[in-house]
Structure formats: structure tokens, C-alpha cells
Amino acid sequence: METAAKPESAHEEHGISLASTAEVGERQFLRFKRLNRILHIVMIVSFMSLALTGMTLKFAYTGWASFLSRLFGGYESAGYVHRLAAVAMIGIFIAHIVDVVRMKKRLYPSWRSLLLGPDSMLFNKKDLQDLIGNFKWFLGRGPRPEYGRWTYWEKFDYFAVFWGMAIIGSTGLMLWFPELFTMVFPGWFLNVATIIHSDEALLAVGFIFTVHFFNTHLRPEKFPMDIVVFTGRMPVDDLKDDKPLEYNMLVKEGMLEENLVEAYPPIVIRAIRLFGWTALCIGFSIVVWIIYAMLFAYQ
Ligand code: HEM
């Protein structure tokens, strides 16, 4: 059985991730199950499509917007792509909620134990302590906090999407079905919905392609890319380094072994990296376009 360990390698001592260097046949810790990996990939594809088509409308007065709209087959078909991607995004949102309800029925005696347990996505006192501890660590005034299953910034990223989905999704549906909504709400709601949808979309794009990208890929331990959300797997050494509380709990409860799986073959990893790099490049390009449009072409 594995035991909690001190840093064993030069990599670990220097805080460098081994995430990308899986040996063939190596057994790794399964952090994300298949459904969550699929949901995240569909989320990336739908979010990128929504961002590209949405920003094409928002900044329609810029040259790159007409270039992009031609790629989508014109502004009208960009609107269709936007609605199709929206259906995919609403679909994964519902699938996630259904999965949480089923997980509760299968693994937890009550909602309280799911929401307040150690694997919960909800913020708790320890997150505040970790946040303070992390700033002290940045300043060289203390050790790196011992994180559990979810760090405070991972929880923040999760709720940013959750909140964004509610706001962007509901206002988007108002824009899509105006006759239906104005049977209940006054017409000026649509004007407000357009502003909220448009500006919240800008915030979401700005957040995901800078803060979320930094948190997940650009931190020194993960640079240039962390593919755990695609493979679902991470080396056990990384788990010890990154999430020592979770590692120690799994070891104590004798559950580490049953969560170990074979690493993917190199060809699969290469395909995943290609997908990841494509998403990163599109995301960063959209940020550059937005900054350009806001600074030099805003109308
Ligand atoms: C998930 C549900 C969503 C639905 C149902 C939805 C629906 C819509 C609809 C119907 C429009 C008007 C399009 C047209 O006139 O052809 C629109 C515009 C827009 N959407 Fe979405 N959308 C969603 C998500 C998103 C997301 C995630 C983003 C960005 C990441 C986004 C960004 C935009 C932008 C920037 C506009 C243009 C607003 C403007 O004219 O200023 N949308 N959306």
C-alpha cells in the first residue's frame, strides 16, 4: 500500500510537474471520470463556437469580424452556429446537474454530506485559510497550503461557469424566443437582456481565456499545459504534490489502489495535446481581438 511521502525526486523538490511525462504502462490516479471529461470537451467546443460567433456579432464593425463571419458562411449562419452551440452548452449543463443528483443518490446519505463534505465544490473556511496561506507562500513567508480534492481557485472557476451559464443562458433564451418571453415580461426586458448577455459574455470570455487558462495551464507547475481534464489521469507523484490532503485521505482509507488506471498511449496524448493547443491558441487570439476592438475600434 502507498504511504504519504516527502518529495522523492528533483522534479518534486523544485515544484515541477511530471504530468506530461507518463511512462508506457504506468499506472496513474484517475481524477476525472469519463462523463466529466466528455462534458468538459463539449464545453470547450461549444464555448469556443459561442465566443467566436457571439463576438463576431458584438464587434461586427471590425475587419476581423467580417472575415470570421465569412468563415461561418455569413452573419445569418453564424447566428445558427451560435444557437446550435447554445443547445450543446445547455445540454451539458443539464447533464451535469443530473449527474450530481445521481451521484448524491449513489454515494451520499444526504445533500448535507455532499455539500459540506471534503469533496464538496462549495467554499468553506479552509479555502479562506488556503487563500491567505497561498499569498504568504508567494511572499516566501510560509509553506504552500496543503490542498484537498479541490483548491479554492478550482472552485472559483467552477462557480464562474455555473453563474455564467445561468445569466448568459437565460438572457440568450430571451433573445432567441422574444415572442414567448414578451407574453410574460414587458418588451424593454429584451433590451436589458441584450446588454446583460453581451457584457456577461465579454466577462466570461475575458475570464476563461486569461484567469482560467492561467490557473490550469500557465502556473509554473503546469506550464505549458495540464491535460488532466482530457485524460482524467495524473501521475501519483503529482497527486502527492498538488493535493496532499486528498492523497493522504485516499491512502488512509485504502482507496488509492482502486483509483489507479493505466496511462494512455503516447499517440492519444499527442492527439489530446493538439486539441488543447488549438483551444489555447483560439482563446488567446480572441482575447487579443477583443483588446484590439475595445482600444482601437470601439463604437
Ligand atoms: C448558452 C446559451 C446561449 C444562448 C441561448 C445564446 C443565444 C444568443 C442569441 C439568440 C443571440 C442573438 C443572435 C442573433 O441576433 O443572431 C446571442 C447573441 C450574442 N451571444 Fe449568445 N447565447 C448563449 C451563450 C453565449 C455565450 C456563452 C457567449 C460568449 C461566450 C455568447 C455571446 C454572445 C454575444 C457576444 C452576442 C452578441 C450580443 C450583441 O449583439 O452585443 N452567447 N446569443
Boltz pocket constraint, residues with backbone or C-beta under 6 A from the ligand:
constraints:
  - pocket:
      binder: B
      contacts: [[A, 47], [A, 50], [A, 51], [A, 53], [A, 54], [A, 55], [A, 57], [A, 58], [A, 75], [A, 79], [A, 82], [A, 83], [A, 85], [A, 86], [A, 87], [A, 89], [A, 90], [A, 165], [A, 168], [A, 169], [A, 171], [A, 172], [A, 173], [A, 175], [A, 176], [A, 194], [A, 197], [A, 198], [A, 201], [A, 202], [A, 204], [A, 205]]
      max_distance: 6.0
